[in-house]
């Protein structure tokens, strides 16, 4: 009788526990599913960037491929920067976000630092001896030692973080809108903002940024276009159409959007890649044909 009672009590305890465990596993699976969906789908509405007919006020430049380098096909590239012969990259997706130093010639990750799983890494730039990284929806940025990858401080901002670059005595960040925000590089507080436009059309979905020869180059999300922007007026002074790069990828079907611009100022080299792209391209701009 004692054994029967004990077994009954044990069953009474185990059955609810098993049900609870099954429920927890189910919820965990659902959470992972929703998280994966957010990585790809829970983004601002794509809307309409505008057609080529609407953006005739400035020329569209061509390009030629100078070199092709390997790139980690698992890197969801959000930020790219080249400084003192070093290539640095910020990657996104929850649970996979990182900063990393990459060997250009081989694509090998020399060192990296993962972000906590609840941060989605975004734009990256260099200021002096520091790496500065944004996150997507957390309103939080990180400052690292460039040589140590040690996290030195954090800072907050309103809205989403998308891209960031340095322009003169400012840092400039994008948030997925047509607005660029200029930050004090010491306090990281917003000083002013600037709307980007091509003619009378605001240019939305500005993403990864890079400052090149007096212009801000900006990936336009979910397109193969890079806008070339005057940092003084916000006017788009030219476009770069990189749609042809996809034919050089030998696509696996995993590749996401074009995103990632880095400039080697010392050697006048421009590097571009995309999210989950297996290649990184060094390109040279070709002026548009004269009309």
RODO-2510 file (C-alpha; in nm, 4 decimals, decimal comma):
residues 291
     n   res          X          Y          Z
     1     x     0,0000     0,0000     0,0000
     2     x     0,2781     0,2362     0,0838
     3     x     0,4517     0,1729    -0,2508
     4     x     0,1232     0,2162    -0,4407
     5     x     0,0507     0,5429    -0,2623
     6     x     0,4065     0,6692    -0,3268
     7     x     0,3837     0,5773    -0,6929
     8     x     0,0509     0,7516    -0,7243
     9     x     0,1911     1,0580    -0,5578
    10     x     0,4916     1,0448    -0,7899
    11     x     0,2637     1,0230    -1,0947
    12     x     0,0601     1,3102    -0,9601
    13     x     0,3778     1,5148    -0,9421
    14     x     0,5343     1,4012    -1,2704
    15     x     0,2386     1,4418    -1,5025
    16     x     0,1872     1,8152    -1,4418
    17     x     0,5668     1,8619    -1,4601
    18     x     0,5859     1,6826    -1,7963
    19     x     0,2961     1,8896    -1,9287
    20     x     0,4723     2,2060    -1,8095
    21     x     0,7975     2,1000    -1,9756
    22     x     0,6212     2,0277    -2,3064
    23     x     0,4522     2,3661    -2,2863
    24     x     0,7835     2,5415    -2,2172
    25     x     0,9540     2,3669    -2,5108
    26     x     0,6624     2,4628    -2,7332
    27     x     0,6800     2,8244    -2,6220
    28     x     1,0559     2,8272    -2,6682
    29     x     1,0154     2,6961    -3,0232
    30     x     0,7512     2,9572    -3,0938
    31     x     0,9779     3,2256    -2,9512
    32     x     1,2601     3,1153    -3,1784
    33     x     1,0247     3,1134    -3,4761
    34     x     0,9071     3,4661    -3,4010
    35     x     1,2639     3,5783    -3,3468
    36     x     1,3674     3,4364    -3,6821
    37     x     1,0715     3,6094    -3,8417
    38     x     1,1731     3,9389    -3,6854
    39     x     1,5241     3,9006    -3,8232
    40     x     1,3804     3,8988    -4,1735
    41     x     1,0322     4,0445    -4,1725
    42     x     0,9582     4,2677    -3,8759
    43     x     1,1164     4,5687    -4,0397
    44     x     0,9711     4,9031    -4,1477
    45     x     0,7304     4,8769    -4,4381
    46     x     0,9252     4,8720    -4,7606
    47     x     0,7001     5,1259    -4,9252
    48     x     0,8100     5,2794    -5,2552
    49     x     1,1528     5,4290    -5,2896
    50     x     1,0509     5,5762    -5,6211
    51     x     1,1190     5,4790    -5,9765
    52     x     1,4141     5,5713    -6,1915
    53     x     1,1814     5,8141    -6,3696
    54     x     1,1441     6,0060    -6,0438
    55     x     1,5176     6,0273    -5,9829
    56     x     1,6402     6,1891    -6,3014
    57     x     1,7753     6,5040    -6,1397
    58     x     2,1231     6,3536    -6,0878
    59     x     2,3354     6,1091    -6,2893
    60     x     2,3748     5,7373    -6,2167
    61     x     2,7420     5,6364    -6,2170
    62     x     2,8766     5,3020    -6,3278
    63     x     3,1540     5,0955    -6,1749
    64     x     3,4135     4,8354    -6,2540
    65     x     3,5296     4,5507    -6,0315
    66     x     3,8961     4,5859    -5,9364
    67     x     3,9308     4,2922    -5,6965
    68     x     3,7123     4,0244    -5,5412
    69     x     3,7767     3,8906    -5,1900
    70     x     3,6192     3,6096    -4,9862
    71     x     3,3539     3,7129    -4,7346
    72     x     3,1898     3,5098    -4,4589
    73     x     2,8559     3,3962    -4,6098
    74     x     2,7115     3,3720    -4,2575
    75     x     2,7863     3,7394    -4,1811
    76     x     2,4694     3,9506    -4,1847
    77     x     2,6664     4,2646    -4,2670
    78     x     2,5353     4,5834    -4,1073
    79     x     2,8463     4,8003    -4,0889
    80     x     3,1828     4,7983    -4,2654
    81     x     3,4852     5,0239    -4,2091
    82     x     3,8525     5,0197    -4,3137
    83     x     4,1128     5,1886    -4,0955
    84     x     4,4923     5,1597    -4,0885
    85     x     4,5021     4,8459    -4,3036
    86     x     4,2319     4,6792    -4,0921
    87     x     3,8829     4,5833    -4,2039
    88     x     3,6184     4,5927    -3,9313
    89     x     3,2626     4,4630    -3,9623
    90     x     2,9435     4,4741    -3,7586
    91     x     2,6993     4,1877    -3,8093
    92     x     2,3330     4,1621    -3,7168
    93     x     2,0579     3,9136    -3,6284
    94     x     1,9593     3,8330    -3,2724
    95     x     2,1966     3,5828    -3,1177
    96     x     2,4517     3,6303    -3,3983
    97     x     2,5373     4,0001    -3,3772
    98     x     2,9049     4,0841    -3,3429
    99     x     3,1918     4,3154    -3,4140
   100     x     3,4867     4,1590    -3,5875
   101     x     3,8211     4,2317    -3,7444
   102     x     3,8557     4,0597    -4,0808
   103     x     4,1579     3,9810    -4,2943
   104     x     4,0754     4,1412    -4,6285
   105     x     4,2624     3,9007    -4,8548
   106     x     4,1135     3,5806    -4,7098
   107     x     3,7913     3,6878    -4,5360
   108     x     3,9213     3,5178    -4,2210
   109     x     3,7845     3,6549    -3,8931
   110     x     4,0908     3,7547    -3,6915
   111     x     3,8977     3,8365    -3,3760
   112     x     3,5396     3,9034    -3,2819
   113     x     3,3115     3,9927    -2,9965
   114     x     2,9517     3,8733    -2,9743
   115     x     2,6762     4,1009    -2,8527
   116     x     2,4257     3,9803    -2,5917
   117     x     2,1445     3,7859    -2,7601
   118     x     1,8879     4,0635    -2,7136
   119     x     2,0860     4,3147    -2,9254
   120     x     2,0688     4,3344    -3,3054
   121     x     2,3969     4,4843    -3,4296
   122     x     2,3875     4,7631    -3,6868
   123     x     2,6236     5,0352    -3,8191
   124     x     2,9918     5,0649    -3,7262
   125     x     3,2548     5,3362    -3,7538
   126     x     3,5945     5,4347    -3,6159
   127     x     3,6685     5,7452    -3,4117
   128     x     4,0323     5,7646    -3,3079
   129     x     4,1159     5,4527    -3,1086
   130     x     3,7501     5,3613    -3,0679
   131     x     3,4986     5,1505    -3,2574
   132     x     3,1430     5,2807    -3,2316
   133     x     2,8545     5,0422    -3,3000
   134     x     2,4796     5,0987    -3,3177
   135     x     2,1988     4,8539    -3,2454
   136     x     1,8649     4,8349    -3,4223
   137     x     1,5730     4,8752    -3,1802
   138     x     1,7428     4,8914    -2,8409
   139     x     1,8233     5,2665    -2,8497
   140     x     2,1715     5,1707    -2,7364
   141     x     2,5175     5,2086    -2,8887
   142     x     2,8531     5,0702    -2,7785
   143     x     3,2040     5,2139    -2,7696
   144     x     3,4936     4,9665    -2,7874
   145     x     3,8697     4,9918    -2,7801
   146     x     3,9724     4,9438    -3,1425
   147     x     4,2761     4,7343    -3,0570
   148     x     4,1377     4,5474    -2,7571
   149     x     3,7674     4,5091    -2,8508
   150     x     3,7006     4,5874    -2,4853
   151     x     3,3657     4,7556    -2,4291
   152     x     3,4438     5,0970    -2,2821
   153     x     3,1024     5,2625    -2,2594
   154     x     2,7480     5,2729    -2,3899
   155     x     2,5268     5,5573    -2,5088
   156     x     2,1615     5,6080    -2,5870
   157     x     1,9697     5,7633    -2,8758
   158     x     1,6119     5,8082    -2,9891
   159     x     1,4677     5,5917    -3,2638
   160     x     1,6361     5,3066    -3,4456
   161     x     2,0057     5,2699    -3,5262
   162     x     2,0952     5,1769    -3,8856
   163     x     2,4227     5,3212    -4,0202
   164     x     2,6989     5,5452    -3,8875
   165     x     3,0089     5,7167    -4,0269
   166     x     3,2409     6,0048    -3,9414
   167     x     3,2186     6,3352    -4,1277
   168     x     3,4693     6,5999    -4,0277
   169     x     3,4182     6,6754    -3,6587
   170     x     3,0878     6,4862    -3,6408
   171     x     2,9555     6,1336    -3,6414
   172     x     2,6565     6,0916    -3,8719
   173     x     2,3946     5,8194    -3,8236
   174     x     2,0917     5,6962    -4,0170
   175     x     1,7729     5,5478    -3,8747
   176     x     1,5997     5,4047    -4,1823
   177     x     1,4232     5,7306    -4,2660
   178     x     1,5332     6,0142    -4,4957
   179     x     1,6981     6,1896    -4,2012
   180     x     2,0684     6,1926    -4,1132
   181     x     2,1603     6,2856    -3,7566
   182     x     2,4863     6,4576    -3,6674
   183     x     2,6350     6,3567    -3,3316
   184     x     2,9014     6,5047    -3,1074
   185     x     3,1735     6,2338    -3,1171
   186     x     3,2624     6,2896    -2,7508
   187     x     2,9217     6,3114    -2,5826
   188     x     2,7432     6,1212    -2,8649
   189     x     2,4539     6,3635    -2,8319
   190     x     2,2608     6,4745    -3,1393
   191     x     2,3624     6,8218    -3,2586
   192     x     2,1569     6,8638    -3,5753
   193     x     1,9735     6,6703    -3,8454
   194     x     1,9473     6,6850    -4,2225
   195     x     1,6860     6,5533    -4,4641
   196     x     1,8206     6,3721    -4,7706
   197     x     1,6448     6,4449    -5,0980
   198     x     1,6788     6,3942    -5,4716
   199     x     1,5110     6,6952    -5,6251
   200     x     1,1837     6,7232    -5,4363
   201     x     1,1760     6,3568    -5,3334
   202     x     1,2910     6,2537    -4,9824
   203     x     1,5170     5,9484    -5,0041
   204     x     1,4032     5,7067    -4,7333
   205     x     1,5520     5,3825    -4,6007
   206     x     1,9063     5,5161    -4,5687
   207     x     2,1114     5,2350    -4,4193
   208     x     2,4871     5,1735    -4,4013
   209     x     2,6937     5,4939    -4,4407
   210     x     3,0489     5,5784    -4,5493
   211     x     3,2190     5,9162    -4,6013
   212     x     3,4144     5,9246    -4,9286
   213     x     3,5846     6,2320    -5,0745
   214     x     3,3447     6,4889    -4,9363
   215     x     3,0266     6,2849    -4,9891
   216     x     2,8233     6,0510    -4,7717
   217     x     2,7631     5,7221    -4,9521
   218     x     2,4461     5,5510    -4,8262
   219     x     2,3037     5,2084    -4,9049
   220     x     1,9304     5,2410    -4,9678
   221     x     1,7676     4,9424    -4,7991
   222     x     1,6190     4,6712    -5,0219
   223     x     1,7723     4,8213    -5,3351
   224     x     2,1053     4,7844    -5,5150
   225     x     2,1476     5,1613    -5,5085
   226     x     2,3938     5,3777    -5,3205
   227     x     2,3041     5,7448    -5,2801
   228     x     2,5888     5,9973    -5,2879
   229     x     2,4856     6,2771    -5,0538
   230     x     2,6134     6,6274    -4,9842
   231     x     2,6689     6,6495    -4,6053
   232     x     2,6076     7,0245    -4,6221
   233     x     2,2720     7,0293    -4,8005
   234     x     2,1366     6,6733    -4,7898
   235     x     2,1031     6,6788    -5,1683
   236     x     2,1724     6,3560    -5,3572
   237     x     2,4484     6,4588    -5,5977
   238     x     2,4713     6,1206    -5,7681
   239     x     2,3658     5,7561    -5,7633
   240     x     2,5605     5,4331    -5,7904
   241     x     2,3741     5,1278    -5,9213
   242     x     2,5410     4,8016    -5,8133
   243     x     2,2752     4,5581    -5,9360
   244     x     2,5298     4,3887    -6,1609
   245     x     2,7309     4,2603    -5,8650
   246     x     2,4758     3,9873    -5,8004
   247     x     2,5736     3,8107    -6,1218
   248     x     2,9277     3,7750    -5,9794
   249     x     2,8130     3,6074    -5,6566
   250     x     2,7369     3,2573    -5,7889
   251     x     2,4255     3,2827    -5,5774
   252     x     2,3316     3,0156    -5,3254
   253     x     1,9915     3,1700    -5,2666
   254     x     2,0812     3,2802    -4,9124
   255     x     2,2093     3,6239    -5,0079
   256     x     2,0197     3,9201    -4,8653
   257     x     2,0407     4,2873    -4,9609
   258     x     2,3415     4,4917    -5,0648
   259     x     2,4785     4,6500    -4,7468
   260     x     2,8301     4,7451    -4,6452
   261     x     3,0570     5,0231    -4,7716
   262     x     3,4160     5,0801    -4,6583
   263     x     3,6755     5,3256    -4,7870
   264     x     4,0527     5,2927    -4,7707
   265     x     4,1436     5,6622    -4,7872
   266     x     4,5184     5,5985    -4,7943
   267     x     4,4975     5,3888    -5,1120
   268     x     4,1721     5,5307    -5,2528
   269     x     3,9893     5,1963    -5,2523
   270     x     3,6136     5,1386    -5,2146
   271     x     3,4854     4,8061    -5,0782
   272     x     3,1237     4,6882    -5,0912
   273     x     2,9417     4,3715    -4,9888
   274     x     2,6006     4,2549    -4,8717
   275     x     2,4239     4,0615    -4,5981
   276     x     2,5157     3,6927    -4,6225
   277     x     2,7216     3,7566    -4,9352
   278     x     3,0124     3,5154    -4,9967
   279     x     3,2177     3,7889    -5,1648
   280     x     3,3438     4,1384    -5,0941
   281     x     3,4167     4,3612    -5,3940
   282     x     3,6693     4,6365    -5,4479
   283     x     3,5173     4,8693    -5,7049
   284     x     3,6146     5,1794    -5,8953
   285     x     3,3550     5,4347    -5,9991
   286     x     3,2998     5,5011    -6,3673
   287     x     3,1523     5,8439    -6,4528
   288     x     2,8125     5,8340    -6,6196
   289     x     2,8132     5,8872    -6,9964
   290     x     2,7785     6,2458    -7,1076
   291     x     2,4426     6,3229    -7,2568
***
